[in-house]
């Protein structure tokens, strides 16, 4: 996959390693797109702190995550509608169930409050929601 990406974007560097081992260069912007939820919760703060430290002063971190809704009734409604959305877009019940089962125990979601607190604990003091769609949330965080 990296070879294909590298051939399409030769001016970029694609690195294959764990985020814990990767060396982050000083950056103006770092984007995490539905990635953190696949990292064990006890390792997330360390990774977020590493991201914070690699940002230049005034740099931004954009984070998108799938979250748990705190209201169980709302959560059930959102999940149910998302399943209907998938069915309406051609996914079979078997495909939907298979994906759900494959993510169990691998994808560990937090609530909005937990994610916001984790970002602040990593050093980000200016954390704002920039997108919300059902159980999906996007943040912009500044150093």
C-alpha positions in Angstrom: 0.0 0.0 0.0 2.9 2.4 0.8 4.4 1.7 -2.6 1.2 2.7 -4.4 0.8 5.9 -2.2 4.5 6.8 -2.8 4.1 6.4 -6.5 1.1 8.8 -6.5 2.7 11.3 -4.1 6.5 11.2 -4.6 6.9 14.4 -2.6 5.6 12.8 0.6 7.3 10.3 2.8 5.3 7.3 3.9 6.5 5.5 7.0 5.4 2.0 8.1 5.9 1.6 11.9 4.0 1.7 15.1 3.1 5.2 16.2 5.0 4.6 19.5 8.2 4.0 17.5 7.7 6.7 14.8 9.8 9.8 15.1 7.6 12.9 14.6 9.2 15.9 13.0 8.2 19.4 14.2 4.8 20.0 12.4 2.3 22.8 11.8 -0.5 20.3 11.4 -1.1 16.6 12.3 -4.3 14.8 11.4 -5.6 11.6 13.0 -8.5 10.1 11.1 -10.3 7.3 13.0 -7.0 5.9 14.3 -6.8 6.5 18.0 -9.8 4.3 18.8 -7.6 1.3 17.7 -4.9 2.1 20.2 -5.2 0.6 23.7 -6.6 3.2 26.0 -3.6 3.2 28.4 -1.3 4.1 25.5 -3.4 6.9 24.0 -2.3 9.7 26.4 1.4 9.0 25.7 0.7 9.1 21.9 -1.3 12.4 22.2 1.5 13.9 24.3 4.0 12.9 21.7 1.8 14.6 19.0 1.5 17.7 21.2 5.2 17.9 21.7 5.9 17.6 18.0 3.7 20.5 17.1 5.3 23.9 16.6 3.9 26.7 18.8 0.4 27.5 17.4 0.3 24.2 15.5 -2.9 22.3 15.2 -4.0 18.7 15.7 -7.2 17.5 14.0 -8.7 14.4 15.4 -11.7 12.4 14.2 -13.1 9.6 16.3 -16.2 7.4 16.6 -17.5 7.9 20.1 -19.9 6.4 22.6 -23.0 8.5 23.2 -23.6 9.0 26.9 -27.4 8.7 26.6 -28.1 5.0 25.9 -31.4 5.8 24.2 -29.7 8.2 21.8 -26.9 5.8 21.3 -29.3 3.0 20.4 -31.1 5.3 17.9 -27.9 6.4 16.3 -26.5 2.9 15.9 -29.8 1.6 14.6 -30.0 4.4 12.0 -26.3 3.8 11.0 -27.1 0.1 10.4 -30.1 1.2 8.2 -27.9 3.6 6.3 -25.4 0.8 5.6 -28.3 -1.5 4.4 -29.6 1.3 2.1 -26.2 1.6 0.6 -25.9 -2.0 -0.4 -24.4 -3.7 2.5 -25.9 -7.1 3.4 -26.8 -8.0 7.0 -24.0 -10.5 6.9 -21.4 -7.8 5.9 -22.7 -5.5 8.6 -22.5 -8.2 11.3 -19.1 -9.4 10.1 -17.6 -5.9 10.3 -19.2 -5.3 13.7 -17.8 -8.6 15.0 -14.3 -7.9 13.5 -14.1 -4.6 15.4 -15.2 -6.0 18.8 -12.3 -5.8 21.2 -10.2 -4.0 18.6 -11.9 -0.7 18.4 -12.3 0.8 21.8 -14.3 4.0 21.8 -14.6 6.7 24.4 -17.2 9.3 25.1 -16.9 12.9 23.9 -16.0 14.0 27.5 -13.4 11.3 27.8 -11.7 12.3 24.5 -11.8 16.0 25.4 -10.3 15.3 28.8 -7.6 13.1 27.3 -6.6 15.8 24.8 -6.4 18.4 27.6 -4.3 16.0 29.7 -1.9 15.7 26.8 -1.4 19.5 26.8 -4.0 20.8 24.4 -5.7 23.6 26.1 -7.8 24.9 23.2 -9.9 22.0 22.1 -13.0 22.6 19.9 -15.5 20.3 18.1 -15.4 21.1 14.4 -17.7 18.3 13.1 -20.3 16.1 14.7 -22.4 13.5 12.8 -24.1 10.9 14.9 -21.5 9.1 16.8 -18.6 10.6 14.8 -16.8 13.6 16.1 -14.0 15.8 14.9 -11.8 18.1 17.0 -9.3 20.8 16.3 -6.7 21.3 19.1 -4.1 24.0 19.2 -0.7 24.0 21.0 
